Amino acid sequence: MSQAATKLAPETRCTAVDVADALLDAAQQAQAEAMWIEPAPLAEERHIITLERDGRVLATTTIDGQLAAAVIARLALLAGLDLIAGRSQTGTLAISGRGGVNEAVITLRTGASLRCDVLFLRPRVARELAVDALDPEALIAAGTMVDHYRALAYLGRGGMGAVYEVEHVALGRKLALKVLHANVLQRDPDSAVRFLREARAAARVEHPNIVQVFDFGHLPDRRPYIVMELLHGMSLADLIARGPLELRTAVGIGHQVAAALAAAHEHGVVHADVSPSNVLIVDGKGGQQVKLVDFGLAHLIEERVAETSEIVFGTPHYISPEQIHGDPASERSDMYSFGAVLYEAVTGQPPYDADNVRDLCMKHIDAKVPEPVVEGATEPLPKPLSDLIVKCLAKKATDRFASLREVAEQLADVERNLDRRGWRRWLPR
């Protein structure tokens, strides 16, 4: 790893303080941009430590899981984080050294196993100079090579990034490449590394209902990109625009989204922007399949939600009361957003609406949770489904379900019983 990192080998003689100091020193010497401490995928009771720069692995090593937990606890203490809080959280740590790093952002990720991300920030002046000359409207021309990928077509853009169809030149495989917008970098030069940090965290979650992320890196002008599977389908937002979904369809989509979020949460990954536009409906082997997308943009959106109208306008119908109050996104704020999405899928309308964003946010905070009712229906929704949606939308996070796994299991039960108990959709399609 480096001379500093090789101190990790004789684990029995290392304390958590020694290892944490060695890791931070090794990261500075290597001028790393990120460090990951997470369970090793194929080794029980071991953690893998990875140093990265420009989306590329500089070095890796493994250590005993108990020692890793102690190291994470040491970093959390230095960053002022509370391990007992039971939720993902972020703090900062001042560092000085030859590598020029002046600050590290420590993110604890809860889940089945404790893990930690460390984002190393370099002096702001240098970062701002690197992005001042970027053209916010710059596009990647067809035929341009981006590392191993040849750009084929421009697919579109959102508030945070532009998407292109690309081909891996060696494998001949077509994929999607998403690039962070230059204007996002100009507003916040640190967003580049956070963008890749969240994309990498999501890439660790292997689930059939989560978009696969295969690669990440930087363009020559320093804009970060991620490479993911190319999906052909339509968003849930487009589907809902036609009207309320057939009940079985809505419940099936909801079950898949809940299962995807549960898997992400169990890996310490919070989405933070669950909305119909981030749920894609694609053709799978067994029929229609849901893909949850844009994990790489989640925390960027969360950090900008209070100040950037360009982004907030896409999310206020689904934002949780605690996020409006300024609390960080959590597993249960994802649950609230999921409840709002499922409410809209079933009824054709979001749970709350208003003429402006402020009034809409106040309804999330103060208004009574509405019963999901479909206009023109000849019978009420199945009570287990209605109760589930209302509980997901509880104002207090502690009044919601304990986890999205519990929500997914209850939706699976509703799905199994739709025909058995005579629950049928009564609206023509």
C-alpha positions in Angstrom: 0.0 0.0 0.0 2.8 2.3 1.1 5.4 2.1 3.8 2.9 3.7 6.2 0.2 1.2 5.2 2.5 -1.9 5.6 2.4 -1.2 9.4 -1.0 -2.9 9.2 0.4 -6.4 8.6 1.2 -7.5 12.2 -2.4 -6.9 13.4 -1.8 -8.3 16.9 0.6 -5.4 17.6 -1.5 -2.7 16.2 -4.0 -0.6 18.1 -6.9 1.1 16.4 -5.1 4.4 16.9 -2.0 3.1 15.2 -4.0 1.7 12.2 -6.1 4.9 11.8 -3.0 7.1 11.9 -1.2 4.8 9.4 -4.2 4.8 7.0 -4.5 8.6 7.1 -0.8 9.0 6.5 -0.8 6.5 3.6 -3.7 8.3 2.0 -1.9 11.7 2.2 1.3 10.2 0.8 -0.6 8.7 -2.1 -2.7 11.9 -2.6 -5.8 9.7 -2.4 -9.2 11.3 -2.9 -11.1 8.6 -1.1 -10.7 5.7 1.3 -13.2 2.9 1.9 -13.3 0.6 4.9 -16.0 -2.1 4.3 -16.7 -5.8 4.7 -14.6 -7.9 2.3 -17.0 -9.5 -0.2 -15.5 -13.0 -0.1 -13.9 -13.2 3.3 -15.9 -13.6 6.5 -14.8 -11.5 9.5 -12.5 -9.4 7.4 -12.7 -5.8 6.1 -11.1 -4.5 3.0 -9.5 -1.0 2.9 -9.2 0.7 -0.5 -7.5 4.0 -1.5 -8.7 5.6 -4.7 -7.9 8.7 -6.8 -9.7 9.7 -10.0 -12.0 6.8 -9.6 -9.1 4.3 -9.8 -7.8 2.0 -7.1 -4.4 3.0 -5.8 -4.0 0.2 -3.2 -6.0 -2.3 -1.1 -5.4 -4.3 2.0 -7.5 -6.4 4.4 -7.6 -6.4 8.2 -9.5 -8.3 10.9 -13.2 -7.2 11.2 -12.9 -6.4 14.9 -9.9 -4.3 14.3 -11.7 -2.6 11.4 -14.6 -1.8 13.7 -12.3 -0.2 16.2 -10.6 1.8 13.5 -13.9 3.1 12.3 -14.8 3.9 15.9 -11.6 5.9 16.1 -12.3 7.9 13.0 -15.8 8.5 14.1 -14.5 9.9 17.4 -12.1 12.2 15.6 -14.9 13.4 13.4 -17.3 13.9 16.3 -19.8 11.2 15.2 -21.9 9.0 17.4 -21.7 5.3 16.7 -24.7 4.6 18.9 -27.0 6.8 16.8 -27.8 3.8 14.6 -28.0 5.8 11.3 -25.6 6.9 8.6 -23.9 10.2 9.4 -21.1 12.5 8.3 -18.6 14.6 10.0 -15.3 16.4 9.2 -11.7 15.9 10.4 -8.9 18.4 10.0 -5.7 16.9 8.7 -2.3 18.4 7.9 0.5 16.7 6.0 2.8 16.5 2.9 -0.1 15.5 0.7 -1.7 18.9 1.0 -5.0 17.5 2.4 -6.6 20.0 4.8 -9.9 18.2 5.6 -11.4 14.8 5.5 -15.1 14.0 5.4 -15.9 10.9 7.3 -19.2 9.1 6.5 -20.4 6.2 8.7 -22.7 3.8 7.0 -24.9 1.5 9.0 -26.4 -1.7 7.7 -25.7 -5.4 8.2 -22.1 -4.5 8.9 -20.5 -1.2 9.9 -18.5 0.6 7.1 -16.8 3.9 6.6 -16.1 6.3 3.7 -13.4 8.9 4.0 -13.4 11.7 1.4 -10.2 13.8 1.3 -10.6 17.4 0.3 -7.7 19.4 -1.1 -7.3 23.2 -0.8 -10.4 24.9 -2.3 -8.4 27.4 -4.3 -6.8 24.7 -6.5 -10.2 23.0 -7.0 -12.0 26.2 -8.0 -9.3 27.0 -10.6 -9.8 23.6 -12.1 -13.5 24.2 -12.9 -13.7 27.9 -13.6 -13.2 27.4 -17.3 -15.7 24.6 -17.8 -18.4 25.1 -20.3 -21.8 24.3 -18.7 -23.2 23.4 -22.0 -20.3 21.1 -23.1 -21.4 17.8 -24.6 -19.5 14.7 -25.5 -19.5 14.4 -29.3 -20.4 11.0 -30.9 -17.2 9.1 -31.6 -15.3 10.6 -28.7 -13.3 8.2 -26.6 -13.7 8.3 -22.8 -11.2 5.8 -21.4 -12.4 2.4 -22.7 -15.7 3.8 -24.0 -16.8 5.3 -27.3 -19.6 7.8 -27.2 -22.5 6.8 -29.5 -25.4 9.1 -28.7 -26.6 11.8 -26.3 -29.6 10.5 -24.4 -30.7 13.5 -22.3 -30.0 15.5 -19.2 -31.4 16.2 -15.7 -30.7 18.7 -13.0 -27.4 17.1 -12.0 -26.0 15.2 -15.0 -26.1 14.4 -18.7 -26.5 10.8 -20.0 -24.9 9.2 -23.1 -25.1 5.9 -24.8 -21.5 4.5 -25.0 -19.9 1.3 -26.1 -17.0 -0.6 -24.4 -14.6 -0.9 -27.3 -13.0 -4.1 -26.1 -16.2 -5.9 -25.1 -18.6 -4.4 -27.7 -21.1 -3.9 -24.9 -23.4 -0.9 -24.9 -23.8 1.0 -21.7 -24.9 4.3 -20.3 -22.5 7.0 -19.1 -23.6 9.8 -16.8 -21.5 12.9 -16.4 -21.9 15.5 -13.6 -22.9 18.9 -15.0 -20.1 21.6 -15.1 -22.4 24.1 -13.4 -22.7 21.7 -10.4 -18.9 21.6 -10.1 -18.7 25.3 -10.4 -21.1 25.8 -7.5 -19.4 23.1 -5.4 -16.0 21.8 -6.5 -16.2 19.0 -3.9 -19.3 17.5 -5.5 -17.1 15.6 -8.0 -15.7 13.3 -5.3 -19.0 13.0 -3.5 -20.7 12.0 -6.8 -18.2 9.2 -7.3 -18.4 8.2 -3.6 -22.1 7.7 -3.7 -22.0 5.9 -7.0 -19.4 3.6 -5.7 -21.4 2.9 -2.6 -24.4 2.1 -4.7 -22.3 -0.2 -6.9 -21.6 -2.4 -3.9 -25.3 -3.2 -3.6 -26.0 -6.0 -6.0 -29.8 -6.3 -6.5 -31.9 -7.0 -9.5 -34.0 -3.8 -8.9 -31.0 -1.5 -8.6 -29.2 -0.2 -11.6 -25.8 -1.7 -12.0 -22.8 0.6 -11.9 -19.7 -0.8 -13.6 -17.1 1.9 -13.7 -16.4 5.5 -12.9 -13.7 8.1 -13.6 -13.1 11.6 -14.9 -13.2 13.3 -18.3 -10.1 15.2 -19.4 -11.8 18.4 -18.1 -12.2 16.8 -14.6 -15.9 16.2 -14.8 -16.7 12.9 -13.1 -18.6 10.2 -14.8 -20.2 6.8 -13.9 -20.8 3.9 -16.3 -23.9 1.8 -15.7 -26.2 -0.6 -17.5 -28.1 0.8 -20.4 -31.9 0.6 -19.7 -34.7 0.8 -22.2 -38.1 1.6 -20.7 -40.1 4.3 -19.2 -40.1 6.0 -15.8 -42.8 5.5 -13.3 -43.6 9.2 -13.6 -44.4 8.7 -17.3 -46.6 5.7 -16.4 -48.5 7.5 -13.7 -49.1 10.5 -16.0 -51.6 8.2 -17.8 -53.6 7.8 -14.6 -53.8 5.5 -11.6 -52.1 2.2 -12.2 -53.9 -1.1 -12.2 -53.8 -2.3 -8.6 -51.7 -5.4 -9.2 -49.2 -3.3 -11.2 -48.9 -0.6 -8.6 -48.4 -3.2 -5.8 -45.9 -5.2 -7.9 -43.8 -2.0 -8.6 -44.0 -0.9 -5.0 -42.8 -4.3 -3.8 -39.8 -4.2 -6.1 -38.9 -0.6 -5.1 -39.2 -1.5 -1.4 -37.0 -4.5 -1.9 -34.4 -2.4 -3.7 -34.4 0.2 -0.9 -34.2 -2.5 1.7 -31.1 -4.0 0.1 -29.5 -0.5 -0.2 -30.2 0.3 3.5 -28.7 -3.0 4.5 -25.5 -1.9 2.8 -25.6 1.5 4.5 -26.7 3.3 1.4 -29.5 5.9 1.6 -31.1 7.0 -1.7 -32.4 10.4 -0.4 -34.4 11.2 -3.6 -36.9 8.4 -4.1 -39.4 9.7 -6.7 -41.3 8.4 -9.7 -38.7 9.8 -12.1 -36.0 7.7 -10.4 -38.0 4.5 -10.9 -37.6 2.9 -14.3 -39.9 0.2 -15.7 -37.9 -2.0 -18.1 -38.5 -5.4 -19.8 -37.0 -8.2 -17.8 -36.8 -12.0 -18.3 -40.0 -12.6 -16.3 -41.9 -9.5 -17.5 -41.7 -5.9 -16.4 -38.9 -5.2 -14.0 -38.2 -2.1 -11.8 -34.9 -0.4 -11.7 -34.1 2.2 -9.0 -31.6 4.7 -10.4 -29.6 7.8 -9.5 -28.0 6.7 -6.2 -24.9 8.6 -7.4 -26.8 11.9 -7.2 -28.7 11.3 -4.0 -26.7 13.2 -1.5 -25.9 16.0 -4.0 -29.6 16.6 -4.3 -30.1 16.4 -0.5 -27.4 19.0 0.1 -28.9 21.4 -2.5 -32.6 20.9 -1.7 -33.0 24.0 0.4 -31.1 26.4 -1.9 -31.3 25.3 -5.5 -34.6 25.6 -7.2 -33.3 23.8 -10.3 -33.3 20.6 -8.2 -35.9 21.0 -5.5 -38.7 21.4 -8.0 -38.3 17.8 -9.0 -38.6 16.4 -5.4 -40.9 18.4 -3.1 -43.9 16.1 -3.5 -41.9 13.2 -2.0 -39.6 14.9 0.6 -39.9 13.9 4.2 -40.8 16.3 7.0 -37.4 15.8 8.7 -35.5 16.6 5.5 -37.5 19.8 5.3 -36.4 20.6 8.8 -32.8 20.2 7.7 -32.1 16.7 9.1 -30.0 14.4 6.9 -31.7 11.8 4.8 -32.1 8.5 6.5 -33.6 5.0 5.9 -36.9 6.3 7.3 -36.9 9.4 5.1 -36.5 7.1 2.1 -39.5 5.2 3.5 -41.6 8.4 3.6 -40.7 9.2 0.0 -41.5 5.7 -1.0 -44.9 6.0 0.7 -45.6 9.2 -1.3 -44.6 7.4 -4.5 -46.8 4.4 -3.8 -49.7 6.7 -2.9 -49.3 8.4 -6.3 -49.0 5.1 -8.2 -52.2 3.8 -6.6 -54.3 7.0 -6.8 -52.8 8.9 -9.7 -52.1 11.9 -7.5 -49.4 12.7 -4.9 -50.5 12.8 -1.3 -50.1 16.6 -1.1 -50.2 19.4 -3.6 -49.9 23.2 -3.5 -49.4 26.3 -5.6 -45.8 26.8 -4.4 -43.0 24.8 -2.9 -43.2 26.5 0.5 -46.9 25.6 1.0 -46.3 22.1 -0.2 -43.5 21.6 2.3 -45.7 22.9 5.1 -48.3 20.3 4.2 -45.7 17.6 4.5 -45.0 19.0 8.0 -48.5 19.8 9.3 -51.3 18.4 7.1 -53.1 15.3 8.1 -52.0 12.2 6.3 -54.7 11.6 3.6 -56.3 8.3 3.1 -55.4 6.9 -0.4 -58.6 7.1 -2.4 -59.1 6.6 -6.1 -61.6 9.0 -7.7 -64.5 7.1 -9.2 -63.7 3.8 -7.5 -66.6 1.5 -6.6 -64.9 0.0 -3.6 -62.1 1.1 -1.2 -58.5 0.1 -1.5 -57.5 -3.1 0.4 -57.1 -2.0 4.0 -53.6 -3.6 4.5 -52.4 -1.6 1.5 -54.1 1.6 2.6 -52.7 1.2 6.2 -49.2 0.5 4.9 -49.1 3.7 2.8 -50.5 5.8 5.6 -47.9 4.4 8.1 -45.0 5.1 5.6 -46.2 8.7 5.5 -46.3 9.2 9.3 -45.0 12.6 10.3 -42.7 11.3 12.9 -40.0 8.9 11.6 -40.3 6.7 14.6 -44.0 6.1 13.8 -43.1 4.5 10.5 -42.1 0.9 9.9 -38.8 -0.3 11.4 -37.3 -0.9 8.0 -38.1 -1.1 4.3 -37.6 -4.9 4.5 -40.7 -5.0 6.7 -42.5 -2.9 4.1 -41.4 -5.2 1.2 -42.6 -8.3 3.1 -46.0 -6.7 3.8 -46.4 -5.7 0.1 -45.5 -9.2 -0.9 -48.3 -10.5 1.3 -50.8 -8.0 -0.3 -49.6 -9.0 -3.8 -50.2 -12.7 -3.0 -53.7 -12.0 -1.7 -55.0 -9.7 -4.4 -57.1 -12.4 -6.1 -57.6 -14.7 -3.2 -59.5 -12.0 -1.2 -61.3 -10.5 -4.2 -59.2 -7.3 -4.3 -59.5 -6.2 -7.9 -58.9 -3.0 -9.8 -62.3 -1.6 -10.8 -61.1 1.2 -13.2 -60.7 0.5 -16.9 -57.3 1.0 -18.5 
